[in-house]
């Protein structure tokens, strides 16, 4: 049922249409997802190993410089470019 929102004319019609559409879509699609507002990039899991040296990724340092990402391995085996942004 539409609520009295204080709108008049076309505004009230649009508000009622939006409420009707919301009432029909929420049971099917569910509530809107809440994002991680202001959250940092997720850290790699400790048990994930590096494809280059085999050490855990948690021990590595990832450097992002514009279009490039660099992976610094902890055992001194070097710095590797991990890819370019598309």
N, C-alpha and C positions, 0 to 999 in steps of 0.2 A: 504494500500500500504506500502511496506517495505521501511524503511528509510536507507540511506547510513550511516552505523555506523562505517565504516573503518575496518570491519572484512574481512577476506579473507577465501575462501574455505569452510571448514566444519563449521567454526565459523559463517560465514555469513548465511549458510543454517540453522543452529541452531537458530540464532537470528530471521530469517524470520519465522521459524516454531513457535517460542515462541510468536512472534507478532501476527501471524495468530490465534493461540490458544487463546491468550488474547482477541483478537477482537471477537472471537466466544463466549467465556465464560462470559465476563463482562456484556453483555446485559441480559444473563440468570440468572447469580448468583449475579450480582451487584458488586459494588466496595468492596474491602477487608475491614473488620471492623478495626477501629482504637482502640487500647486498652488503658486502663488507666495506661499509663506508669508511674510508681513511685507513684501511688495513694495509699492512706491508705485504710485499710479495711473499708467497708461501715458501718456507725454507725446505730444502730437500730432506727427505727422510734419512735417518742415520744409517739404515741398513741398505740403502741404495748405493751401489758401487760405481766408481768411475769407469767409463768404457775404455779409457786410455791406460790408466795405471792400476786399476783394480781396487784402490783404496776407497773407503767410504766417502761419499760426496759431502758429508757434513764437515770433513776436514779440509775441503777445498775452498778456494776463494773465487767467486765469480765477479768479473769486472765487466760492466756494460759501458761502452763508449759509442754513443750515437747509434750507428747501424750495426756495430760489431759487438760480439760477446766473447770474452776471453776467460778460459778456465785455467786457474793457477793450481797445479798439482802440489801437494805438500811434500812429496819425497824428492823434490828438486829436479824432476824429469822435464820441466819446462812449462811454457805457457802455450796453450793451444787455442786457436780461434774456433769457436763452437758454431758459428753460422752468422748469417746476415739477416736483418729484418726484411721482410718482403714488402 
